[in-house]
Structures are given as C-alpha cells and as structure tokens.
C-alpha cells in the first residue's frame, strides 16, 4: 500500500537460496493505492523456477505498508517483512 499522496514505483527482485538474482519486475502504485498479486501474476525478466527471497525497494523517503501471505492447499500463512534502510 502506498502511504503517500504521490505515485510510487516498487522495484522487485527474486533472489535464489544463495542470494543470487533470478528475476526482476516493477509495480506502480497510485497515490494512496494498493495492489494484491500472486508472484506468478507479475511479469518477470529472467525468472523461471523460483525458490528463495523476494526483495522490494523504493526511492529513499518513500513510505509503503507491506504484507506477504503464502497460500497452499493446506491453508495460508503470513511471512515476515524485513525493513532495510
């Protein structure tokens, strides 16, 4: 969710279990807007099979609220979000 009154572009990167980049994508969030998507609903450059970490970044000073949820046949769960500055 974009917490600001201006649009924000979020850069996404898929990292494998060893921390190596596997693919990248971008999403545009309108001012005060939000987006809910499964990873396979986004367009990725360079990604095929993925098992690892999703990293998102924005320009310094921009503010977002993030929730990550996993879904499987046995139920769903939330995943931790770590903020790095």
PDB file of N, CA, C and O in Angstrom, chain B, residues numbered from 101:
ATOM      1  N   UNK B 101       0.841  -1.168   0.000  1.00  0.00           N
ATOM      2  CA  UNK B 101       0.000   0.000   0.000  1.00  0.00           C
ATOM      3  C   UNK B 101       0.890   1.237   0.000  1.00  0.00           C
ATOM      4  O   UNK B 101       1.832   1.345   0.785  1.00  0.00           O
ATOM      5  N   UNK B 102       0.577   2.153  -0.884  1.00  0.00           N
ATOM      6  CA  UNK B 102       1.307   3.414  -0.957  1.00  0.00           C
ATOM      7  C   UNK B 102       0.716   4.369   0.073  1.00  0.00           C
ATOM      8  O   UNK B 102      -0.465   4.706  -0.009  1.00  0.00           O
ATOM      9  N   UNK B 103       1.501   4.802   1.024  1.00  0.00           N
ATOM     10  CA  UNK B 103       1.035   5.674   2.099  1.00  0.00           C
ATOM     11  C   UNK B 103       1.178   7.153   1.761  1.00  0.00           C
ATOM     12  O   UNK B 103       0.947   8.003   2.622  1.00  0.00           O
ATOM     13  N   UNK B 104       1.552   7.474   0.538  1.00  0.00           N
ATOM     14  CA  UNK B 104       1.828   8.854   0.157  1.00  0.00           C
ATOM     15  C   UNK B 104       0.782   9.396  -0.804  1.00  0.00           C
ATOM     16  O   UNK B 104      -0.043   8.647  -1.329  1.00  0.00           O
ATOM     17  N   UNK B 105       0.825  10.705  -1.029  1.00  0.00           N
ATOM     18  CA  UNK B 105      -0.097  11.379  -1.936  1.00  0.00           C
ATOM     19  C   UNK B 105       0.444  11.467  -3.355  1.00  0.00           C
ATOM     20  O   UNK B 105      -0.111  12.185  -4.188  1.00  0.00           O
ATOM     21  N   UNK B 106       1.527  10.739  -3.640  1.00  0.00           N
ATOM     22  CA  UNK B 106       2.121  10.703  -4.983  1.00  0.00           C
ATOM     23  C   UNK B 106       2.324   9.243  -5.390  1.00  0.00           C
ATOM     24  O   UNK B 106       2.483   8.386  -4.521  1.00  0.00           O
ATOM     25  N   UNK B 107       2.321   8.940  -6.696  1.00  0.00           N
ATOM     26  CA  UNK B 107       2.569   7.566  -7.143  1.00  0.00           C
ATOM     27  C   UNK B 107       3.961   7.084  -6.749  1.00  0.00           C
ATOM     28  O   UNK B 107       4.884   7.885  -6.599  1.00  0.00           O
ATOM     29  N   UNK B 108       4.107   5.770  -6.583  1.00  0.00           N
ATOM     30  CA  UNK B 108       5.382   5.156  -6.213  1.00  0.00           C
ATOM     31  C   UNK B 108       5.633   3.952  -7.124  1.00  0.00           C
ATOM     32  O   UNK B 108       4.720   3.175  -7.405  1.00  0.00           O
ATOM     33  N   UNK B 109       6.871   3.809  -7.578  1.00  0.00           N
ATOM     34  CA  UNK B 109       7.285   2.624  -8.327  1.00  0.00           C
ATOM     35  C   UNK B 109       8.082   1.731  -7.386  1.00  0.00           C
ATOM     36  O   UNK B 109       9.030   2.183  -6.744  1.00  0.00           O
ATOM     37  N   UNK B 110       7.692   0.454  -7.307  1.00  0.00           N
ATOM     38  CA  UNK B 110       8.375  -0.515  -6.454  1.00  0.00           C
ATOM     39  C   UNK B 110       9.171  -1.454  -7.354  1.00  0.00           C
ATOM     40  O   UNK B 110       8.609  -2.105  -8.234  1.00  0.00           O
ATOM     41  N   UNK B 111      10.481  -1.520  -7.129  1.00  0.00           N
ATOM     42  CA  UNK B 111      11.339  -2.453  -7.850  1.00  0.00           C
ATOM     43  C   UNK B 111      11.361  -3.767  -7.085  1.00  0.00           C
ATOM     44  O   UNK B 111      11.641  -3.781  -5.886  1.00  0.00           O
ATOM     45  N   UNK B 112      11.068  -4.873  -7.766  1.00  0.00           N
ATOM     46  CA  UNK B 112      11.042  -6.198  -7.152  1.00  0.00           C
ATOM     47  C   UNK B 112      12.174  -7.047  -7.728  1.00  0.00           C
ATOM     48  O   UNK B 112      12.496  -6.956  -8.912  1.00  0.00           O
ATOM     49  N   UNK B 113      12.762  -7.863  -6.878  1.00  0.00           N
ATOM     50  CA  UNK B 113      13.838  -8.746  -7.312  1.00  0.00           C
ATOM     51  C   UNK B 113      13.671 -10.106  -6.642  1.00  0.00           C
ATOM     52  O   UNK B 113      13.468 -10.195  -5.431  1.00  0.00           O
ATOM     53  N   UNK B 114      13.760 -11.158  -7.443  1.00  0.00           N
ATOM     54  CA  UNK B 114      13.738 -12.523  -6.926  1.00  0.00           C
ATOM     55  C   UNK B 114      15.172 -12.981  -6.715  1.00  0.00           C
ATOM     56  O   UNK B 114      15.992 -12.896  -7.629  1.00  0.00           O
ATOM     57  N   UNK B 115      15.482 -13.466  -5.515  1.00  0.00           N
ATOM     58  CA  UNK B 115      16.811 -13.978  -5.199  1.00  0.00           C
ATOM     59  C   UNK B 115      16.701 -15.467  -4.894  1.00  0.00           C
ATOM     60  O   UNK B 115      15.764 -15.890  -4.217  1.00  0.00           O
ATOM     61  N   UNK B 116      17.645 -16.266  -5.385  1.00  0.00           N
ATOM     62  CA  UNK B 116      17.603 -17.693  -5.087  1.00  0.00           C
ATOM     63  C   UNK B 116      18.099 -17.948  -3.664  1.00  0.00           C
ATOM     64  O   UNK B 116      18.430 -17.007  -2.943  1.00  0.00           O
ATOM     65  N   UNK B 117      18.151 -19.192  -3.266  1.00  0.00           N
ATOM     66  CA  UNK B 117      18.538 -19.556  -1.897  1.00  0.00           C
ATOM     67  C   UNK B 117      19.953 -19.113  -1.546  1.00  0.00           C
ATOM     68  O   UNK B 117      20.288 -18.994  -0.368  1.00  0.00           O
ATOM     69  N   UNK B 118      20.789 -18.865  -2.560  1.00  0.00           N
ATOM     70  CA  UNK B 118      22.156 -18.399  -2.325  1.00  0.00           C
ATOM     71  C   UNK B 118      22.286 -16.878  -2.403  1.00  0.00           C
ATOM     72  O   UNK B 118      23.383 -16.337  -2.270  1.00  0.00           O
ATOM     73  N   UNK B 119      21.149 -16.184  -2.620  1.00  0.00           N
ATOM     74  CA  UNK B 119      21.160 -14.727  -2.690  1.00  0.00           C
ATOM     75  C   UNK B 119      21.477 -14.158  -4.060  1.00  0.00           C
ATOM     76  O   UNK B 119      21.679 -12.951  -4.196  1.00  0.00           O
ATOM     77  N   UNK B 120      21.523 -15.015  -5.087  1.00  0.00           N
ATOM     78  CA  UNK B 120      21.816 -14.558  -6.439  1.00  0.00           C
ATOM     79  C   UNK B 120      20.523 -14.119  -7.126  1.00  0.00           C
ATOM     80  O   UNK B 120      19.498 -14.784  -6.980  1.00  0.00           O
ATOM     81  N   UNK B 121      20.553 -13.010  -7.874  1.00  0.00           N
ATOM     82  CA  UNK B 121      19.359 -12.540  -8.585  1.00  0.00           C
ATOM     83  C   UNK B 121      18.861 -13.563  -9.604  1.00  0.00           C
ATOM     84  O   UNK B 121      19.651 -14.139 -10.353  1.00  0.00           O
ATOM     85  N   UNK B 122      17.546 -13.785  -9.625  1.00  0.00           N
ATOM     86  CA  UNK B 122      16.928 -14.721 -10.571  1.00  0.00           C
ATOM     87  C   UNK B 122      15.945 -14.034 -11.510  1.00  0.00           C
ATOM     88  O   UNK B 122      15.630 -14.570 -12.573  1.00  0.00           O
ATOM     89  N   UNK B 123      15.455 -12.852 -11.132  1.00  0.00           N
ATOM     90  CA  UNK B 123      14.499 -12.142 -11.965  1.00  0.00           C
ATOM     91  C   UNK B 123      14.136 -10.815 -11.330  1.00  0.00           C
ATOM     92  O   UNK B 123      14.362 -10.591 -10.141  1.00  0.00           O
ATOM     93  N   UNK B 124      13.563  -9.929 -12.156  1.00  0.00           N
ATOM     94  CA  UNK B 124      13.162  -8.631 -11.633  1.00  0.00           C
ATOM     95  C   UNK B 124      11.862  -8.183 -12.272  1.00  0.00           C
ATOM     96  O   UNK B 124      11.479  -8.655 -13.342  1.00  0.00           O
ATOM     97  N   UNK B 125      11.190  -7.259 -11.593  1.00  0.00           N
ATOM     98  CA  UNK B 125       9.931  -6.718 -12.074  1.00  0.00           C
ATOM     99  C   UNK B 125       9.710  -5.364 -11.415  1.00  0.00           C
ATOM    100  O   UNK B 125      10.445  -4.991 -10.501  1.00  0.00           O
ATOM    101  N   UNK B 126       8.719  -4.637 -11.865  1.00  0.00           N
ATOM    102  CA  UNK B 126       8.330  -3.370 -11.247  1.00  0.00           C
ATOM    103  C   UNK B 126       6.821  -3.323 -11.140  1.00  0.00           C
ATOM    104  O   UNK B 126       6.107  -3.870 -11.979  1.00  0.00           O
ATOM    105  N   UNK B 127       6.346  -2.664 -10.101  1.00  0.00           N
ATOM    106  CA  UNK B 127       4.920  -2.380  -9.991  1.00  0.00           C
ATOM    107  C   UNK B 127       4.757  -0.899  -9.673  1.00  0.00           C
ATOM    108  O   UNK B 127       5.552  -0.320  -8.933  1.00  0.00           O
ATOM    109  N   UNK B 128       3.731  -0.301 -10.232  1.00  0.00           N
ATOM    110  CA  UNK B 128       3.424   1.107  -9.987  1.00  0.00           C
ATOM    111  C   UNK B 128       2.203   1.173  -9.072  1.00  0.00           C
ATOM    112  O   UNK B 128       1.156   0.589  -9.355  1.00  0.00           O
ATOM    113  N   UNK B 129       2.364   1.885  -7.990  1.00  0.00           N
ATOM    114  CA  UNK B 129       1.256   2.077  -7.055  1.00  0.00           C
ATOM    115  C   UNK B 129       0.785   3.514  -7.150  1.00  0.00           C
ATOM    116  O   UNK B 129       1.587   4.435  -6.994  1.00  0.00           O
ATOM    117  N   UNK B 130      -0.511   3.730  -7.405  1.00  0.00           N
ATOM    118  CA  UNK B 130      -1.013   5.105  -7.443  1.00  0.00           C
ATOM    119  C   UNK B 130      -0.991   5.720  -6.042  1.00  0.00           C
ATOM    120  O   UNK B 130      -0.863   5.008  -5.046  1.00  0.00           O
ATOM    121  N   UNK B 131      -1.115   7.029  -5.976  1.00  0.00           N
ATOM    122  CA  UNK B 131      -1.165   7.717  -4.689  1.00  0.00           C
ATOM    123  C   UNK B 131      -2.249   7.095  -3.810  1.00  0.00           C
ATOM    124  O   UNK B 131      -3.394   6.944  -4.236  1.00  0.00           O
ATOM    125  N   UNK B 132      -1.876   6.734  -2.575  1.00  0.00           N
ATOM    126  CA  UNK B 132      -2.793   6.114  -1.604  1.00  0.00           C
ATOM    127  C   UNK B 132      -3.432   4.834  -2.139  1.00  0.00           C
ATOM    128  O   UNK B 132      -4.499   4.434  -1.674  1.00  0.00           O
ATOM    129  N   UNK B 133      -2.787   4.191  -3.111  1.00  0.00           N
ATOM    130  CA  UNK B 133      -3.331   2.986  -3.729  1.00  0.00           C
ATOM    131  C   UNK B 133      -2.687   1.726  -3.187  1.00  0.00           C
ATOM    132  O   UNK B 133      -1.705   1.778  -2.446  1.00  0.00           O
ATOM    133  N   UNK B 134      -3.260   0.582  -3.573  1.00  0.00           N
ATOM    134  CA  UNK B 134      -2.699  -0.705  -3.154  1.00  0.00           C
ATOM    135  C   UNK B 134      -2.811  -1.708  -4.293  1.00  0.00           C
ATOM    136  O   UNK B 134      -3.514  -1.479  -5.277  1.00  0.00           O
ATOM    137  N   UNK B 135      -2.108  -2.816  -4.140  1.00  0.00           N
ATOM    138  CA  UNK B 135      -2.101  -3.865  -5.146  1.00  0.00           C
ATOM    139  C   UNK B 135      -1.956  -5.204  -4.445  1.00  0.00           C
ATOM    140  O   UNK B 135      -1.110  -5.356  -3.564  1.00  0.00           O
ATOM    141  N   UNK B 136      -2.765  -6.166  -4.824  1.00  0.00           N
ATOM    142  CA  UNK B 136      -2.656  -7.526  -4.288  1.00  0.00           C
ATOM    143  C   UNK B 136      -2.442  -8.463  -5.474  1.00  0.00           C
ATOM    144  O   UNK B 136      -3.289  -8.543  -6.363  1.00  0.00           O
ATOM    145  N   UNK B 137      -1.321  -9.167  -5.492  1.00  0.00           N
ATOM    146  CA  UNK B 137      -0.990 -10.076  -6.584  1.00  0.00           C
ATOM    147  C   UNK B 137      -0.242 -11.294  -6.063  1.00  0.00           C
ATOM    148  O   UNK B 137       0.477 -11.215  -5.067  1.00  0.00           O
ATOM    149  N   UNK B 138      -0.418 -12.431  -6.752  1.00  0.00           N
ATOM    150  CA  UNK B 138       0.446 -13.583  -6.566  1.00  0.00           C
ATOM    151  C   UNK B 138       1.701 -13.336  -7.396  1.00  0.00           C
ATOM    152  O   UNK B 138       1.649 -12.621  -8.397  1.00  0.00           O
ATOM    153  N   UNK B 139       2.818 -13.914  -6.994  1.00  0.00           N
ATOM    154  CA  UNK B 139       4.069 -13.710  -7.726  1.00  0.00           C
ATOM    155  C   UNK B 139       3.958 -14.105  -9.193  1.00  0.00           C
ATOM    156  O   UNK B 139       4.546 -13.455 -10.057  1.00  0.00           O
ATOM    157  N   UNK B 140       3.206 -15.169  -9.477  1.00  0.00           N
ATOM    158  CA  UNK B 140       3.107 -15.612 -10.865  1.00  0.00           C
ATOM    159  C   UNK B 140       2.184 -14.731 -11.709  1.00  0.00           C
ATOM    160  O   UNK B 140       2.052 -14.966 -12.910  1.00  0.00           O
ATOM    161  N   UNK B 141       1.548 -13.731 -11.114  1.00  0.00           N
ATOM    162  CA  UNK B 141       0.718 -12.795 -11.864  1.00  0.00           C
ATOM    163  C   UNK B 141       1.511 -11.577 -12.356  1.00  0.00           C
ATOM    164  O   UNK B 141       0.998 -10.769 -13.130  1.00  0.00           O
ATOM    165  N   UNK B 142       2.753 -11.452 -11.907  1.00  0.00           N
ATOM    166  CA  UNK B 142       3.600 -10.343 -12.335  1.00  0.00           C
ATOM    167  C   UNK B 142       4.469 -10.779 -13.503  1.00  0.00           C
ATOM    168  O   UNK B 142       4.726 -11.971 -13.674  1.00  0.00           O
ATOM    169  N   UNK B 143       4.923  -9.828 -14.306  1.00  0.00           N
ATOM    170  CA  UNK B 143       5.822 -10.105 -15.419  1.00  0.00           C
ATOM    171  C   UNK B 143       7.253  -9.999 -14.916  1.00  0.00           C
ATOM    172  O   UNK B 143       7.664  -8.951 -14.418  1.00  0.00           O
ATOM    173  N   UNK B 144       8.013 -11.086 -15.047  1.00  0.00           N
ATOM    174  CA  UNK B 144       9.385 -11.147 -14.529  1.00  0.00           C
ATOM    175  C   UNK B 144      10.368 -11.260 -15.672  1.00  0.00           C
ATOM    176  O   UNK B 144      10.146 -12.019 -16.616  1.00  0.00           O
ATOM    177  N   UNK B 145      11.465 -10.501 -15.591  1.00  0.00           N
ATOM    178  CA  UNK B 145      12.547 -10.673 -16.560  1.00  0.00           C
ATOM    179  C   UNK B 145      13.555 -11.657 -15.980  1.00  0.00           C
ATOM    180  O   UNK B 145      14.049 -11.467 -14.869  1.00  0.00           O
ATOM    181  N   UNK B 146      13.851 -12.692 -16.726  1.00  0.00           N
ATOM    182  CA  UNK B 146      14.887 -13.633 -16.318  1.00  0.00           C
ATOM    183  C   UNK B 146      14.471 -14.702 -15.331  1.00  0.00           C
ATOM    184  O   UNK B 146      15.304 -15.528 -14.957  1.00  0.00           O
ATOM    185  N   UNK B 147      13.229 -14.730 -14.891  1.00  0.00           N
ATOM    186  CA  UNK B 147      12.829 -15.709 -13.874  1.00  0.00           C
ATOM    187  C   UNK B 147      12.195 -16.933 -14.528  1.00  0.00           C
ATOM    188  O   UNK B 147      11.391 -16.815 -15.453  1.00  0.00           O
ATOM    189  N   UNK B 148      12.560 -18.076 -14.045  1.00  0.00           N
ATOM    190  CA  UNK B 148      11.914 -19.328 -14.445  1.00  0.00           C
ATOM    191  C   UNK B 148      11.390 -19.948 -13.159  1.00  0.00           C
ATOM    192  O   UNK B 148      10.413 -19.461 -12.591  1.00  0.00           O
ATOM    193  N   UNK B 149      12.021 -21.006 -12.700  1.00  0.00           N
ATOM    194  CA  UNK B 149      11.655 -21.603 -11.417  1.00  0.00           C
ATOM    195  C   UNK B 149      12.208 -20.725 -10.300  1.00  0.00           C
ATOM    196  O   UNK B 149      13.336 -20.242 -10.398  1.00  0.00           O
ATOM    197  N   UNK B 150      11.444 -20.517  -9.261  1.00  0.00           N
ATOM    198  CA  UNK B 150      11.872 -19.628  -8.185  1.00  0.00           C
ATOM    199  C   UNK B 150      11.668 -20.283  -6.831  1.00  0.00           C
ATOM    200  O   UNK B 150      10.600 -20.827  -6.550  1.00  0.00           O
ATOM    201  N   UNK B 151      12.697 -20.228  -5.992  1.00  0.00           N
ATOM    202  CA  UNK B 151      12.620 -20.697  -4.608  1.00  0.00           C
ATOM    203  C   UNK B 151      13.641 -19.880  -3.824  1.00  0.00           C
ATOM    204  O   UNK B 151      14.837 -20.161  -3.896  1.00  0.00           O
ATOM    205  N   UNK B 152      13.194 -18.885  -3.083  1.00  0.00           N
ATOM    206  CA  UNK B 152      14.129 -18.038  -2.360  1.00  0.00           C
ATOM    207  C   UNK B 152      13.455 -16.841  -1.729  1.00  0.00           C
ATOM    208  O   UNK B 152      12.471 -16.985  -1.004  1.00  0.00           O
ATOM    209  N   UNK B 153      13.985 -15.648  -2.004  1.00  0.00           N
ATOM    210  CA  UNK B 153      13.561 -14.422  -1.350  1.00  0.00           C
ATOM    211  C   UNK B 153      13.038 -13.423  -2.368  1.00  0.00           C
ATOM    212  O   UNK B 153      13.558 -13.320  -3.479  1.00  0.00           O
ATOM    213  N   UNK B 154      12.009 -12.692  -1.980  1.00  0.00           N
ATOM    214  CA  UNK B 154      11.509 -11.578  -2.769  1.00  0.00           C
ATOM    215  C   UNK B 154      11.978 -10.296  -2.091  1.00  0.00           C
ATOM    216  O   UNK B 154      11.711 -10.083  -0.908  1.00  0.00           O
ATOM    217  N   UNK B 155      12.684  -9.432  -2.845  1.00  0.00           N
ATOM    218  CA  UNK B 155      13.152  -8.167  -2.290  1.00  0.00           C
ATOM    219  C   UNK B 155      12.477  -7.029  -3.058  1.00  0.00           C
ATOM    220  O   UNK B 155      12.453  -7.026  -4.289  1.00  0.00           O
ATOM    221  N   UNK B 156      11.937  -6.074  -2.320  1.00  0.00           N
ATOM    222  CA  UNK B 156      11.322  -4.900  -2.923  1.00  0.00           C
ATOM    223  C   UNK B 156      12.043  -3.654  -2.464  1.00  0.00           C
ATOM    224  O   UNK B 156      12.516  -3.591  -1.330  1.00  0.00           O
ATOM    225  N   UNK B 157      12.133  -2.659  -3.333  1.00  0.00           N
ATOM    226  CA  UNK B 157      12.790  -1.413  -2.953  1.00  0.00           C
ATOM    227  C   UNK B 157      12.088  -0.230  -3.600  1.00  0.00           C
ATOM    228  O   UNK B 157      11.498  -0.343  -4.674  1.00  0.00           O
ATOM    229  N   UNK B 158      12.169   0.913  -2.916  1.00  0.00           N
ATOM    230  CA  UNK B 158      11.631   2.177  -3.410  1.00  0.00           C
ATOM    231  C   UNK B 158      12.694   3.250  -3.194  1.00  0.00           C
ATOM    232  O   UNK B 158      13.684   3.022  -2.499  1.00  0.00           O
ATOM    233  N   UNK B 159      12.487   4.404  -3.786  1.00  0.00           N
ATOM    234  CA  UNK B 159      13.400   5.526  -3.607  1.00  0.00           C
ATOM    235  C   UNK B 159      13.384   5.965  -2.140  1.00  0.00           C
ATOM    236  O   UNK B 159      12.340   5.937  -1.489  1.00  0.00           O
ATOM    237  N   UNK B 160      14.533   6.363  -1.636  1.00  0.00           N
ATOM    238  CA  UNK B 160      14.648   6.796  -0.240  1.00  0.00           C
ATOM    239  C   UNK B 160      13.582   7.828   0.101  1.00  0.00           C
ATOM    240  O   UNK B 160      13.299   8.735  -0.682  1.00  0.00           O
ATOM    241  N   UNK B 161      13.001   7.673   1.280  1.00  0.00           N
ATOM    242  CA  UNK B 161      11.994   8.613   1.754  1.00  0.00           C
ATOM    243  C   UNK B 161      10.564   8.232   1.408  1.00  0.00           C
ATOM    244  O   UNK B 161       9.627   8.810   1.960  1.00  0.00           O
ATOM    245  N   UNK B 162      10.373   7.273   0.506  1.00  0.00           N
ATOM    246  CA  UNK B 162       9.024   6.843   0.173  1.00  0.00           C
ATOM    247  C   UNK B 162       8.537   5.861   1.217  1.00  0.00           C
ATOM    248  O   UNK B 162       9.331   5.126   1.804  1.00  0.00           O
ATOM    249  N   UNK B 163       7.227   5.845   1.453  1.00  0.00           N
ATOM    250  CA  UNK B 163       6.654   5.022   2.515  1.00  0.00           C
ATOM    251  C   UNK B 163       5.635   4.046   1.949  1.00  0.00           C
ATOM    252  O   UNK B 163       4.753   4.418   1.175  1.00  0.00           O
ATOM    253  N   UNK B 164       5.780   2.772   2.357  1.00  0.00           N
ATOM    254  CA  UNK B 164       4.859   1.723   1.946  1.00  0.00           C
ATOM    255  C   UNK B 164       4.463   0.890   3.151  1.00  0.00           C
ATOM    256  O   UNK B 164       5.189   0.837   4.144  1.00  0.00           O
ATOM    257  N   UNK B 165       3.326   0.250   3.066  1.00  0.00           N
ATOM    258  CA  UNK B 165       2.933  -0.780   4.023  1.00  0.00           C
ATOM    259  C   UNK B 165       2.901  -2.089   3.239  1.00  0.00           C
ATOM    260  O   UNK B 165       2.346  -2.137   2.141  1.00  0.00           O
ATOM    261  N   UNK B 166       3.494  -3.156   3.794  1.00  0.00           N
ATOM    262  CA  UNK B 166       3.639  -4.412   3.058  1.00  0.00           C
ATOM    263  C   UNK B 166       3.148  -5.579   3.907  1.00  0.00           C
ATOM    264  O   UNK B 166       3.446  -5.661   5.099  1.00  0.00           O
ATOM    265  N   UNK B 167       2.396  -6.476   3.287  1.00  0.00           N
ATOM    266  CA  UNK B 167       2.006  -7.738   3.903  1.00  0.00           C
ATOM    267  C   UNK B 167       2.279  -8.840   2.891  1.00  0.00           C
ATOM    268  O   UNK B 167       1.907  -8.712   1.724  1.00  0.00           O
ATOM    269  N   UNK B 168       2.915  -9.908   3.314  1.00  0.00           N
ATOM    270  CA  UNK B 168       3.188 -11.045   2.439  1.00  0.00           C
ATOM    271  C   UNK B 168       2.449 -12.249   2.998  1.00  0.00           C
ATOM    272  O   UNK B 168       2.593 -12.594   4.171  1.00  0.00           O
ATOM    273  N   UNK B 169       1.652 -12.884   2.142  1.00  0.00           N
ATOM    274  CA  UNK B 169       0.855 -14.027   2.564  1.00  0.00           C
ATOM    275  C   UNK B 169       1.148 -15.196   1.638  1.00  0.00           C
ATOM    276  O   UNK B 169       1.166 -15.032   0.418  1.00  0.00           O
ATOM    277  N   UNK B 170       1.377 -16.377   2.207  1.00  0.00           N
ATOM    278  CA  UNK B 170       1.561 -17.596   1.434  1.00  0.00           C
ATOM    279  C   UNK B 170       0.269 -18.396   1.431  1.00  0.00           C
ATOM    280  O   UNK B 170      -0.464 -18.411   2.420  1.00  0.00           O
ATOM    281  N   UNK B 171      -0.008 -19.067   0.305  1.00  0.00           N
ATOM    282  CA  UNK B 171      -1.241 -19.839   0.170  1.00  0.00           C
ATOM    283  C   UNK B 171      -0.898 -21.223  -0.366  1.00  0.00           C
ATOM    284  O   UNK B 171      -0.111 -21.351  -1.305  1.00  0.00           O
ATOM    285  N   UNK B 172      -1.481 -22.250   0.223  1.00  0.00           N
ATOM    286  CA  UNK B 172      -1.314 -23.625  -0.247  1.00  0.00           C
ATOM    287  C   UNK B 172      -2.628 -24.368  -0.014  1.00  0.00           C
ATOM    288  O   UNK B 172      -3.549 -23.836   0.607  1.00  0.00           O
ATOM    289  N   UNK B 173      -2.706 -25.574  -0.504  1.00  0.00           N
ATOM    290  CA  UNK B 173      -3.923 -26.365  -0.338  1.00  0.00           C
ATOM    291  C   UNK B 173      -4.254 -26.599   1.133  1.00  0.00           C
ATOM    292  O   UNK B 173      -5.417 -26.797   1.484  1.00  0.00           O
ATOM    293  N   UNK B 174      -3.244 -26.578   1.987  1.00  0.00           N
ATOM    294  CA  UNK B 174      -3.457 -26.855   3.406  1.00  0.00           C
ATOM    295  C   UNK B 174      -3.777 -25.610   4.227  1.00  0.00           C
ATOM    296  O   UNK B 174      -4.046 -25.719   5.423  1.00  0.00           O
ATOM    297  N   UNK B 175      -3.753 -24.436   3.612  1.00  0.00           N
ATOM    298  CA  UNK B 175      -4.073 -23.212   4.342  1.00  0.00           C
ATOM    299  C   UNK B 175      -3.256 -22.037   3.861  1.00  0.00           C
ATOM    300  O   UNK B 175      -2.689 -22.067   2.769  1.00  0.00           O
ATOM    301  N   UNK B 176      -3.195 -21.008   4.675  1.00  0.00           N
ATOM    302  CA  UNK B 176      -2.396 -19.836   4.332  1.00  0.00           C
ATOM    303  C   UNK B 176      -1.623 -19.368   5.558  1.00  0.00           C
ATOM    304  O   UNK B 176      -1.940 -19.747   6.685  1.00  0.00           O
ATOM    305  N   UNK B 177      -0.609 -18.542   5.330  1.00  0.00           N
ATOM    306  CA  UNK B 177       0.235 -18.055   6.411  1.00  0.00           C
ATOM    307  C   UNK B 177       0.804 -16.703   6.009  1.00  0.00           C
ATOM    308  O   UNK B 177       0.906 -16.388   4.824  1.00  0.00           O
ATOM    309  N   UNK B 178       1.172 -15.912   7.001  1.00  0.00           N
ATOM    310  CA  UNK B 178       1.849 -14.650   6.713  1.00  0.00           C
ATOM    311  C   UNK B 178       3.348 -14.860   6.861  1.00  0.00           C
ATOM    312  O   UNK B 178       3.796 -15.689   7.653  1.00  0.00           O
ATOM    313  N   UNK B 179       4.109 -14.107   6.099  1.00  0.00           N
ATOM    314  CA  UNK B 179       5.562 -14.215   6.098  1.00  0.00           C
ATOM    315  C   UNK B 179       6.167 -12.925   6.639  1.00  0.00           C
ATOM    316  O   UNK B 179       5.568 -11.861   6.482  1.00  0.00           O
ATOM    317  N   UNK B 180       7.323 -12.989   7.267  1.00  0.00           N
ATOM    318  CA  UNK B 180       7.923 -11.773   7.827  1.00  0.00           C
ATOM    319  C   UNK B 180       8.388 -10.803   6.743  1.00  0.00           C
ATOM    320  O   UNK B 180       8.841 -11.208   5.672  1.00  0.00           O
ATOM    321  N   UNK B 181       8.265  -9.526   7.046  1.00  0.00           N
ATOM    322  CA  UNK B 181       8.772  -8.458   6.187  1.00  0.00           C
ATOM    323  C   UNK B 181       9.877  -7.761   6.957  1.00  0.00           C
ATOM    324  O   UNK B 181       9.671  -7.345   8.097  1.00  0.00           O
ATOM    325  N   UNK B 182      11.042  -7.630   6.351  1.00  0.00           N
ATOM    326  CA  UNK B 182      12.192  -7.002   6.996  1.00  0.00           C
ATOM    327  C   UNK B 182      12.482  -5.677   6.295  1.00  0.00           C
ATOM    328  O   UNK B 182      12.611  -5.630   5.072  1.00  0.00           O
ATOM    329  N   UNK B 183      12.583  -4.618   7.064  1.00  0.00           N
ATOM    330  CA  UNK B 183      12.878  -3.295   6.515  1.00  0.00           C
ATOM    331  C   UNK B 183      14.380  -3.060   6.596  1.00  0.00           C
ATOM    332  O   UNK B 183      14.985  -3.186   7.660  1.00  0.00           O
ATOM    333  N   UNK B 184      14.972  -2.718   5.457  1.00  0.00           N
ATOM    334  CA  UNK B 184      16.388  -2.363   5.406  1.00  0.00           C
ATOM    335  C   UNK B 184      16.493  -0.930   4.904  1.00  0.00           C
ATOM    336  O   UNK B 184      15.882  -0.565   3.899  1.00  0.00           O
ATOM    337  N   UNK B 185      17.266  -0.133   5.608  1.00  0.00           N
ATOM    338  CA  UNK B 185      17.415   1.268   5.179  1.00  0.00           C
ATOM    339  C   UNK B 185      18.809   1.528   4.704  1.00  0.00           C
ATOM    340  O   UNK B 185      19.126   2.649   4.304  1.00  0.00           O
TER     341      UNK B 185
END
